[in-house]
Amino acid sequence: FFEIQKRLNTWKREILPYWNSKCKSSASKKLWRKGIPNQIRSIVWTLALGNDLKITSEVYTRLKKAKNHTFIRTTSHSDSQSPNGCVETRPIQDQINSDLPRTFPAFSCFRPGGPLHMTVKNVLETYVYSRPDIGYVQGLSYIAANICLQCGDEYLAFQSLANIIQKEHMYAFFKLDQREIYSYYKVYEMAMRDNKLGKRVLKRLELLNIHPHLYLFNWMQTLFLKVLPIKVANRIWDCFLLEGTSYLIRISVALMNNFSKTLLNGTFEDCIKLLSCSPGEEHHWAAINTDQIFAAVENISLTANVINALNKLQPFSSKLSNS
């Protein structure tokens, strides 16, 4: 408790008041990697994401009002297909209404009548209305719900959602740009091959015909919300906002190493169920030792080749390094 309180006080007294000059200092980064205290997480996330899209509260109000007078109908990229092979088109409100209760089923606040149900619904519908180029993709509800859980203000939640979807790899994974998504898979495979245990795990999975697209998409698209307990995933979010996609690559390698016993010895079914966190497999993810997994990440470095490959995929992001 005293350690957490000490970190919180440091954030409040030494970093937040001097954000622009202190947020990327070595001392701040070291503190950041330990996890942002819950009491200030929404403030830090909002500051870290920034607002390059220049979304004001007035802009959000106008968009929200406009979407309320428009019947949004779009093709859900990840929805089921009709018998003739065409993707079904449904009113987006129906898709959102069906997705929200199962986004975080343990959280009653997102169910109809729950205190955050309408907040997340408004944020999602307004975002889809404002970005017809992306539309509604399953996975978006996880991002929006987690932001709303941290941030009580609906406008700031919308601002954060709009800006995080533009960040690093996120746009490709929500635009469903398959060519670019597979380029990120290749970067992940490079990092796995650069790791002694990771190389063995990757080789075994290849023999089982288990390739990254079968599991890595959900990890990276939702920033691990679909597989990890939300408390652990939020710490990954913290580090993603500090270091970018490079951190997600490193945590992915650490997780694969953590599950190496099963992945090196299990059957195809054992491995794919574990990696996709299928029903009944959640306990494996919940049992991860948080301190150990984050310590393991600190011992995983990306080679210059991996960093260069990421920088080519993200030419407008801040350049990555191992610092």
Rosetta blueprint (number, residue, H / E / L):
1 F L
2 F H
3 E H
4 I H
5 Q H
6 K H
7 R H
8 L H
9 N H
10 T H
11 W H
12 K H
13 R H
14 E H
15 I H
16 L H
17 P H
18 Y H
19 W H
20 N H
21 S H
22 K H
23 C L
24 K L
25 S L
26 S H
27 A H
28 S H
29 K H
30 K H
31 L H
32 W H
33 R H
34 K L
35 G L
36 I L
37 P L
38 N H
39 Q H
40 I H
41 R H
42 S H
43 I H
44 V H
45 W H
46 T H
47 L H
48 A H
49 L H
50 G L
51 N L
52 D L
53 L L
54 K L
55 I L
56 T L
57 S H
58 E H
59 V H
60 Y H
61 T H
62 R H
63 L H
64 K H
65 K H
66 A H
67 K H
68 N H
69 H L
70 T L
71 F L
72 I L
73 R E
74 T E
75 T E
76 S L
77 H L
78 S L
79 D L
80 S L
81 Q E
82 S L
83 P L
84 N L
85 G L
86 C L
87 V E
88 E L
89 T E
90 R E
91 P E
92 I H
93 Q H
94 D H
95 Q H
96 I H
97 N H
98 S H
99 D H
100 L H
101 P H
102 R H
103 T H
104 F L
105 P L
106 A L
107 F L
108 S H
109 C H
110 F H
111 R L
112 P L
113 G L
114 G L
115 P L
116 L L
117 H H
118 M H
119 T H
120 V H
121 K H
122 N H
123 V H
124 L H
125 E H
126 T H
127 Y H
128 V H
129 Y H
130 S H
131 R L
132 P L
133 D L
134 I L
135 G L
136 Y L
137 V L
138 Q L
139 G L
140 L H
141 S H
142 Y H
143 I H
144 A H
145 A H
146 N H
147 I H
148 C H
149 L H
150 Q H
151 C L
152 G L
153 D L
154 E H
155 Y H
156 L H
157 A H
158 F H
159 Q H
160 S H
161 L H
162 A H
163 N H
164 I H
165 I L
166 Q L
167 K L
168 E L
169 H L
170 M H
171 Y H
172 A H
173 F H
174 F H
175 K H
176 L L
177 D L
178 Q H
179 R H
180 E H
181 I H
182 Y H
183 S H
184 Y H
185 Y H
186 K H
187 V H
188 Y H
189 E H
190 M H
191 A H
192 M H
193 R H
194 D L
195 N L
196 K H
197 L H
198 G H
199 K H
200 R H
201 V H
202 L H
203 K H
204 R H
205 L H
206 E H
207 L H
208 L L
209 N L
210 I L
211 H L
212 P H
213 H H
214 L H
215 Y L
216 L H
217 F H
218 N H
219 W H
220 M H
221 Q H
222 T L
223 L L
224 F L
225 L L
226 K L
227 V L
228 L L
229 P L
230 I H
231 K H
232 V H
233 A H
234 N H
235 R H
236 I H
237 W H
238 D H
239 C H
240 F H
241 L H
242 L H
243 E H
244 G L
245 T H
246 S H
247 Y H
248 L H
249 I H
250 R H
251 I H
252 S H
253 V H
254 A H
255 L H
256 M H
257 N H
258 N H
259 F L
260 S H
261 K H
262 T H
263 L H
264 L H
265 N H
266 G L
267 T L
268 F H
269 E H
270 D H
271 C H
272 I H
273 K H
274 L H
275 L H
276 S L
277 C L
278 S L
279 P L
280 G L
281 E L
282 E H
283 H H
284 H H
285 W H
286 A H
287 A L
288 I L
289 N L
290 T H
291 D H
292 Q H
293 I H
294 F H
295 A H
296 A H
297 V H
298 E H
299 N L
300 I L
301 S L
302 L L
303 T L
304 A H
305 N H
306 V H
307 I H
308 N H
309 A H
310 L H
311 N H
312 K H
313 L H
314 Q L
315 P L
316 F L
317 S L
318 S L
319 K L
320 L L
321 S L
322 N L
323 S L
